[in-house]
Structures are given as structure tokens and as C-alpha cells.
Amino acid sequence: MTPVNSNAILRAGIHILFYSCVAIIAWVVLQVFFLASFKVPTGSMEPEIWPGDYLLVSKPTYGARLFNLFPTLRLEQVNIYRAPGWRKVRRNDVVVFNNPYPHTPERMEMHILKYFVKRCIGLPGDSLRIENGQYRVKGLHPENRPGRMLHKPVPCYPNDPAIQWNTREFGPLYIPARGDTLAMNRHHYILYKTLIERETKGRLTLRDTAVYLNNRPLPSHIFHSDYYFMAGDNASHSQDSRHWGLVPGEYIAGKAWLIWKSVDPHTGTFRRERRMKIIH
């Protein structure tokens, strides 16, 4: 019988533990700073992205987000910081971001496990409107994306009788940029209430035509974040900024880059023709 070498077993165990730790650390670094994978459950981005597509999301493009993960798993709101990226978000980028209203449209929150993938239509500083179902951005030629538009108008953001916008006739909506100062009145209260409450962690109220923050008059507000207007290419079947409003830059996880796998959700078969498809 061959004697058992306890030292050799100990060394083997240490090597296994060491390389396991290295692999775990490498996986975490990859997920946080470089790439993440997301499965698409709906057809809101058809025909570019199909249900059952698995996306690789590039985090260095806009810069990786840094925050305390554990409070977010308890659905607590945290401060979010962003590492330097290769570039800023551009109009028509396909973007993955946290659902800004996971529980109620009355309160903006970040749910770390709930994501949307949409196309960026409006950037910070843009004034955006929809005319006859087509997007218009002030100072630019008409935007053709996101493709198919609704034939029948549907009530949408801000869902207030004082501003009767719909999905075919919408806006103009100014998209705030960090550092913008906005005078507070009834119109701006309706449009930006949830954004300002998120930034100030306070409660905004309207009395006649005056706006109050925590019962103190608020004549104006300086925005702390950049905001974006996101929409699905398959506009008739997409819940997006037309319905629930703007997305803060801190909620953006990264740029959708590549479809690395695709599985038909009805049959479970692999769609080989969609594998390794670059997203445009």
C-alpha cells in the first residue's frame, strides 16, 4: 500500500483554494469593469434584438459603475460613482440600464436585478418631441429611429390631465443635464417631480403655483445628474421613456455590444444565425 503524503495533499488543497480565489476575483473584476451578460425577455427592441438573445454589455465604453452591492440587494438606494469611460452615451446607442421605476411610477428607485435594454433617443440638453409618431430633436434632422411607431395614440408620461401628451404627439420635453438650473413652476413640477425628489431625497409639493421641497419654497432646482430619453425600436410593444420618463446617467450599466447566444424562447432551439451578431 502506498503511504499517504499529508504534505502533498495539503499543498494540493492550498493550490486549489488559491486558484479558485483567483478565478472568483477575475470573474468579479470582469463583471464589474468589463463585460456582463443579459438575457432579453421581450420583443421591445425588434428587429435589432429578439426575445431569447443573450447580450454582452460593454462597461468600459461609458465607464464602469462603482457602488456598494450589498445594500442594493436589500433594495436600498446607494451612491453610484462611475469610472472614466472611452466615451459618453451617443444618440442611437443601444443601452442597458436599471429599471428606474421598479415598484411605482410615483418614486424613482434603482433595482439592481431589474434591467431594460433600449435605444437612446435623447441626450442631456436635448429638447425632444414626437410629432405624428416620429421623434424630433431640436437642432437636428428628424430621427428615423426607433422604427415602427404606434398607429393609435396612447396616453403617456407624465400621465397628468394638465399635460395631455400621447405616444404620437409628445413634448417638447427638455432633458436636463448636470448643472442645469430650472425655474420651478406647475409645468416643471409635473414633469420633473420624481427626478428632483430622487436627487434631493426630499418631498416635493405644489401649492397653487408655488413649489415646495420639504415644506420650504423651491424657486429653482440645479440638477445633479445627466438624464436620457430611452425608447424601444418596436415602439408599439415597448414600455419606455414615453411612458415613465427619463433615465438618470447613474442607472446606465453599459452599451449593448454583441449577441453571443440566442435561444428561441418557444422551442428552446439555438438560433445559430444570430450568434456573435454586433448590435447596431
N, C-alpha and C positions, 0 to 999 in steps of 0.2 A: 504494500500500500504506500502511495506517495504521500509524504508528510505535508500537511497544510502549512503554507508560509503565511503567517498572520500579517507580517510586514508588507508582503506583496499585495494581500487583499486590502490592507489599509491604504496603500499607495493608489491602488486601482480605484477605491472608493473616493479618495480625495480628487483624483483626476476627473472622475465622472461628475462629482459635485462642482468642480471648478469650471469645466466646460459647459455644464448645464447652466451655471450662473452667467457665464459669458454669452451663451445663446439667448438667455432671457433678457439680459441687458441690451444685446444687439437688436432683439425684436422690439423692445420698448423704444430704443433710440430711433429705429426705422419708422415705427408708428407715429412717434411724436414729431420728428423733424423732417421726414422724407416722404413716405408713401403710406396710404391707408386704403383699404378695400371696402366698398359699399355695394350692397345688392339693391337693385332698383325694383320696387314692388308694383309700380303703376305705369300707365302709358302717357303721363302728362308731358313727357319730352319726346314723344314720337313725332316724326320718324327717325330722329337722330339717335335716341336711346329707347330701347324696348324693355317691357317688363321681363325680368329674369336676367338682364345684363348685370355683370359684376364689373364695377368701375374701379380703376386705380386713380386715386386723387393725389395730385402733386401738392405737397405742403410748402416746399421752398419757393414756389412761384410767387406767392403773396407773403411768405414768411410764416413759420410755424407758430402756433399759439402756445403760450405757457400759462398754466393756471393749476390750482390745487385740485386734483382729480377727485379726491375722496368726498369733499363737500358736494360736488356736482352729482355724485352718485346718490347722495341723500336729497337731491333736488334743491340744494341750497344755491343761491346766487353768489358768484365769486368775481374777483377782479381778474381780468384777462389781459395779458400782455402779448405782444407779437414781436418775434424776432425779425430782423431785416430780411426782406424778400428780394427776388430777382426783379420784380416789377409790381405795379399796382394793378388792381382789377380794371379790366377794359370792357367797354361796351361790347356785347355779344359773347363774352366769355361764358362757358357753362360752369356753374359754380355749385359746390356742395356746402350747405350751411345748416346750422341748427334751426329747428322749427321755433320761430320767435313767440308763438302763442300756443304752447302745447296743452294748456288747460282751459283758458278762457280768452276771448278776444279783448277783454277789458284790462288785461295785465300782461305785459311783455316779460317773458322768462326764458332762460336757456335750459333746455333739457338735453343733457349730453348724449342720450341714447336715441334721440329723435332727429332725423335729418331730412332735408329736402335737396333735390337737385333741380336747378332751374337755370335759365339764361339771364344774364344781367342786361337789362334794357336801359336803366337809368343810373347815372353816376352821381356822386356828391356834387352839388352845384348845378345840376341839370334842372330844367323846368319841363316836365313831361305831361303830355296829354294823349288821349285816344280820340280820334275823330273818325266816325264811320267804321269803327273796328280796327283802325290802323294806328300804330304808335307814331307819335311825333315828338321830337326833342328839339327844343328851341335852339336855333342857330345851326341846325344840321339838316341834311336831306332826310325825307321820310324814311323811317326804319322799316324794312320789309319783314323782319322777324318780330314775333315768333310765329310765322306761317299762318296756319288756319285760324281764322277768327270766328267769333260767335255770330250766327245769323240772327239770333234773338237776344236782345239786351237783357241782362240780369243785374239786379241791384248789387252794389258792391261797396267797397271802402269809401267813406268812413261809416256807412250804414247809419246815416243821420238824416232826418227829414229836411234839415236846413241846407244840406248839400246833396242834392239828388243826382249823384253820378251813377252810371251803369257801365257795363263792360264794353259798350260800343261808343259811348260818349262820356269821357272821363277827364277830369282836370280842368285847368292846369294845376299840377301838383309840384311845388318846389321841393327838391330833395336836399335836405340840409347837409352841409359839410362841416367838419370840425372847425370851430371858431366862428361860425356864422351867428350873428345876432338877429333875433326875430322879435318884432313887437308883438305883444300878446293882446289878442282881441278874440271875439267869439269864433271867428272863422279859423284862426290858428289854434285856438283851444281844441276845437273839434278834430282838426287834422293831426295835431302833434301831441295830444294829451298823454298817450301811453309812452311815447318816446321821452317826454320830459319827466314823467314820473319814474321811469327807469333810471334816467341819469341822475335825478336828484334824490331818489329813494324817498320821495315825499308824495303828498296827495294834492292833486290839482282840482280846483273847483271854479265854477263860473257863477257870478252873481250879477245879474243884469248884463252889462257888457264888460265888467271887470273880471280879471283872472286872479286867483289867489293860490299860493302854494303854502300848504300847512297854515291856512288862515291868514297869511300875510300877502299884501298886494304884490303881484308879479308883473311889472310893466313890460319886461322883455326877458328873453332867455338866450344865453350863449350855449350853443350845442357843444357837447364834449366829444361826440363821435361823428364819424362819417356814416352816411346811410346810402342804401342801394335799393333800386326797384328791380325785383326779380319776377320773371314770368316763364310759364311753360310754353314750349313750341306748339303743343297740341292744346291750343287755348280753350277749346270747348270742353276739355276734360282736365283742367288744371286749377287747383286752388293755389293762388299765388298773391303777389303784391296788390293785384286788382281787388282782392277780397279782404286781405287782412293788413295791408300797409307795408311799410318799409322795413328793411333789414339792417341792423347795425353792423358795422365792419367787424366788430369783435366776434360775431356769430359765424363768420365765414371760416370754414375749415380748410378749404383749398380749391384748386382748379381741377375739374374733372378732365382727365388726360387720356385714358385708354380703357377700352373694354377688353379685359384679359380673359373673360369667360362669359358664356351666355347659355342659359338653360331655359327651354320652353316651360313656363310655369304650369301649362295644362297637361303636357305629355311627359315632362321630365327628361326629354332628349336634349343633347348638346347641339347648339347651333354653331357648327364649325365655321360657317362663313362670316360670323361676327367676331370670332376670336382675334385678338390683337388689333382691333379697329381703333384708329385715332379718332378722338371726339372733336368735332368742329363746331 
